[in-house]
């Protein structure tokens, strides 16, 4: 039988154009996410921007919220901040409940 293991490449850094392709969106949407504080690219000029793993995942979540629920960039920022806060509280609660 064939092994169920597959070669999986983990992406740690994407350029703006690569992130646009990954999220199936245009650069205007990514720029709007940056302006609303959802993403924090490395680099000064837009042409130099790179996005690291944490922000790649946030961009994908943001795109799903926009595509599936019609949430704009400002709304995405609020939702992702609340989800981050919820996750932090869950981690703290798990730590407090640990024996």
C-alpha positions in Angstrom: 0.0 0.0 0.0 1.0 3.5 -0.6 1.9 5.7 2.3 -0.5 8.5 3.2 2.4 10.9 3.8 2.7 13.7 1.3 5.5 16.2 0.7 4.2 19.4 2.2 6.0 22.7 1.7 5.5 25.2 4.4 5.5 28.7 3.2 7.1 31.2 5.5 7.4 34.4 3.4 5.4 35.7 0.4 5.7 38.8 -1.7 2.6 41.0 -2.3 1.9 39.4 -5.7 2.4 35.9 -4.2 0.0 36.7 -1.3 -2.6 38.0 -3.8 -2.4 34.8 -5.8 -2.5 32.7 -2.6 -5.6 34.6 -1.3 -7.2 34.9 -4.8 -7.5 38.6 -4.5 -6.0 41.8 -5.9 -3.3 44.0 -4.4 -5.9 46.7 -3.5 -7.5 44.4 -1.0 -4.1 43.6 0.6 -3.2 47.3 0.8 -6.6 47.9 2.5 -5.8 45.2 5.1 -2.5 46.8 5.8 -4.1 50.2 6.2 -6.6 48.8 8.7 -3.8 47.1 10.7 -4.8 43.5 9.8 -1.4 42.8 8.2 2.0 44.2 8.9 4.3 43.7 5.9 8.1 44.0 6.1 9.6 46.6 3.7 9.0 50.2 3.2 7.7 50.5 -0.4 4.8 48.4 -1.6 7.1 46.8 -4.2 9.3 45.6 -1.3 6.6 44.2 0.9 6.9 40.7 2.2 4.5 38.9 4.5 5.5 36.3 7.1 3.6 33.1 8.1 1.4 34.8 10.8 0.3 37.4 8.4 -0.2 34.9 5.6 -2.7 33.0 7.8 -4.4 36.3 8.8 -4.7 37.3 5.1 -6.3 34.0 4.3 -8.8 34.4 7.2 -9.5 38.0 6.2 -10.2 36.9 2.6 -12.6 34.2 3.8 -14.5 36.6 6.0 -14.8 39.0 3.1 -15.7 36.5 0.5 -18.1 34.3 2.5 -19.7 37.0 4.8 -19.1 40.2 2.9 -17.2 41.8 5.8 -15.2 44.9 4.8 -11.5 45.4 5.8 -12.4 47.5 8.9 -14.8 44.7 10.0 -12.2 42.1 9.3 -9.7 44.0 11.6 -12.2 44.0 14.5 -13.2 40.3 14.0 -9.6 39.1 13.8 -8.6 41.2 16.9 -11.5 39.6 18.8 -10.6 36.1 17.7 -7.0 36.8 18.8 -8.2 38.0 22.2 -10.5 35.0 22.6 -7.6 32.6 21.8 -5.3 34.4 24.4 -8.0 34.1 27.0 -8.5 30.4 26.3 -4.7 29.8 26.6 -4.7 31.7 30.0 -7.7 29.8 31.2 -6.1 26.5 30.2 -3.0 27.5 32.1 -5.0 28.5 35.2 -6.9 25.2 35.1 -3.8 23.1 34.7 -3.0 21.0 37.8 
